[in-house]
Amino acid sequence: MPQTAQTLDAAAVRSWCARALDALGREREEIDAINVYPIADGDTGTNLYLTVESAARAVETACAEDASDAGDAIRAMAHGALIGARGNSGTILSQLLRGMASVLTDGHDGDHLARSLAAAARAAREAVAHPVEGTILSVAAAAADACGSGGSLVTVARGAYEGARTALEATPGQLAVLERAGVVDAGGRGLVAVLGALVEVVSGEAQVRPPRPAPRPIADEACGPEDGPAGPAFEVIYLLEAEDPAVERLRARLDALGDSLVVVGGDGLWNVHVHVDDAGAAVEAGVEAGRPYRIRITHFSGATETRERMQRAVVAVVPGEGLAGLCAEAGATTVLARPGEPPAGGELVDAIRRAHAREVVLLPNDTDLRHTAGAAAEQARAEGIRVALIPTRAAVQGIAALAVHEPDRRFDEDVVAMTAAAGATRYAELAVAERQSFTSAGVCQAGDILGLIEGDVAVIGQDLTTTARTVLDRMLSAGGELVTLIVADETPPSLATALERHVRETYLAVDTATYRGGVGAPPLLIGVE
């Protein structure tokens, strides 16, 4: 029997964020595909993913500091969503989480959850200048109504989820643009995914998500002549430090400048979202109200850049400063992944922008970054950048891809060549076990040397060099022409020397290339091509 939770403690909040992020990662592309309102720009799933990613990162930090304090975890979730909110739906979701936090910090049982959902629905509706039915607001209100006066945590969560699902199916009948496109509201569907993750956490049972029919093409039918003009040209989002009276004046001014106005937050920190034709005026209004920062301006039609872009660039995530230098020398824009701190989607989007190219090849170099990298690629595509994501799972695969990169080649041909080079590279890593645990190679103790091949523990040893040699022999037993060794600064230099000698003496037709990983890299990365 699955274990059911009685209270939403810090561990449950942490798990909720992680499961919601995973659910949005799986459904991101489908949600993007049905995004027709308020602008058919195909980025709602991506924006929701990036918003929840920011919330999850904040909760991880809070739980690391004090894993027993549910209030801190809940406040961190709301604050993280606020500062990382993306797009119209992401901004509204951040206000929903803030509304929930205003109640859940006082109690964590089912009755408090029911009241928190009601507070969330009210707060979100108040934050939108002109609420529209058939959107995430309707789904949030239905979720709150379905909870009744409360009950057990599981009962309330399930009630909210089922109420939201029912309301989601009704959205095409409430909003004509959805009905014409044959889709449900994209933001509402994202909220259903978030609530489904909550049910999984508190009930211990996975939710069965029925398959949905593919939406009809929306480019020609989502907006007809009766819809009027296509809408403002720019989306403007920024964080704002300002007092309440100044924010009220800002709302009135932005409402006159454009539409889709959402202002969320409080206690001196706000997230402002608006669609306008005059992006400069929207930012100037923020300057008059307080201190705007993290300003993001997106042209919905991908207008021409004010300065010339280069044709193509590569963005690579790397686990050490030495590799960052190596990839930079090869012409790549790099994002550093520090130990235990994988880059957020916003960092990847910023790196893609920083590359300032019309075409970008993105190398995440980590299996766990697949959803984050996918969301970042979609965000960049919405800004008019052509992005190809090559699903590299390790830094050595990224190096192999970068080695065959030719910017003068046709984009598709370059991507195919880089993908083939990465796919032909098997990878391994040496790590030090932090605690006793069960692995696919047996039980390891704290301090043991773990040899991971393709992500799975294959060898457990006590000596770095002996374990590395065993891993290398296993990899080369399947053949290979080139061994790439990436050694961290903290690893003894004698390790690379010993492995190079072993390959030279044992595998006569195999070449070896060694690079310094720098500070923060794993002790040893191995690639075999």
Secondary structure as GFF3:
##gff-version 3
##sequence-region A 1 529
A	DSSP	alpha_helix	10	33	.	.	.	ID=ss1
A	DSSP	alpha_helix	44	65	.	.	.	ID=ss2
A	DSSP	alpha_helix	70	84	.	.	.	ID=ss3
A	DSSP	alpha_helix	87	104	.	.	.	ID=ss4
A	DSSP	alpha_helix	110	127	.	.	.	ID=ss5
A	DSSP	alpha_helix	136	145	.	.	.	ID=ss6
A	DSSP	alpha_helix	153	174	.	.	.	ID=ss7
A	DSSP	alpha_helix	176	181	.	.	.	ID=ss8
A	DSSP	alpha_helix	186	203	.	.	.	ID=ss9
A	DSSP	three_ten_helix	225	227	.	.	.	ID=ss10
A	DSSP	beta_strand	234	241	.	.	.	ID=ss11
A	DSSP	alpha_helix	244	257	.	.	.	ID=ss12
A	DSSP	beta_strand	258	266	.	.	.	ID=ss13
A	DSSP	beta_strand	269	276	.	.	.	ID=ss14
A	DSSP	alpha_helix	279	289	.	.	.	ID=ss15
A	DSSP	beta_strand	291	299	.	.	.	ID=ss16
A	DSSP	beta_strand	310	318	.	.	.	ID=ss17
A	DSSP	alpha_helix	321	329	.	.	.	ID=ss18
A	DSSP	beta_strand	332	336	.	.	.	ID=ss19
A	DSSP	alpha_helix	345	355	.	.	.	ID=ss20
A	DSSP	beta_strand	357	363	.	.	.	ID=ss21
A	DSSP	three_ten_helix	367	369	.	.	.	ID=ss22
A	DSSP	alpha_helix	370	382	.	.	.	ID=ss23
A	DSSP	beta_strand	386	389	.	.	.	ID=ss24
A	DSSP	alpha_helix	395	403	.	.	.	ID=ss25
A	DSSP	alpha_helix	411	423	.	.	.	ID=ss26
A	DSSP	beta_strand	426	432	.	.	.	ID=ss27
A	DSSP	beta_strand	437	439	.	.	.	ID=ss28
A	DSSP	beta_strand	442	444	.	.	.	ID=ss29
A	DSSP	beta_strand	449	453	.	.	.	ID=ss30
A	DSSP	beta_strand	456	461	.	.	.	ID=ss31
A	DSSP	alpha_helix	464	476	.	.	.	ID=ss32
A	DSSP	beta_strand	482	488	.	.	.	ID=ss33
A	DSSP	alpha_helix	494	506	.	.	.	ID=ss34
A	DSSP	beta_strand	511	518	.	.	.	ID=ss35
A	DSSP	beta_strand	524	528	.	.	.	ID=ss36
###
